[in-house]
Amino acid sequence: MAENEKNEQVTPVPEKSPKPKKDKKSDSSKPSFFARAGKWLKEMRSELKKVQWPTRKQTINNTLIVIACVVIVGVFIWAFDYLAGSLIRLIISLFQGG
C-alpha cells in the first residue's frame, strides 16, 4: 500500500519563467543586408567552382537528344490527334445519316 501512495503522490511542476526580452543591442549584432548578400555571393562562387561543367561536345549531344525526343513525342501526339479526329468525324457522320 505504501508503494501505491508513493506512485499517487504528484510532484509539483516548477513554473516556467517568462522569456527575457531582447535588447536592441542584440539586434545590432546581426550583419547588415549587404554583408549577408556579399557572404552569400562568395559562397555561391566557391560552390560554382566545384561544379563539373559539361564539355561542348556533351552539351551538343544532350541538346540533340532532347530535340529528337521532342520531335518523336510531337509526332505521336499529332498521329493520335489525327486518328481521334477522324474517328469522331466518322461517328458523327454515321449518326447524321449522311
ABEGO torsion letter per residue (X at the ends): XAAAAAAABBBBBBBBBBBBBBBAAAAAABBBAAAAAAAAAAAAAAAAAABBBBBAAAAAAAAAAAAAAAAAAAAAAAAAAAAAAAAAAAAAAAAAGX
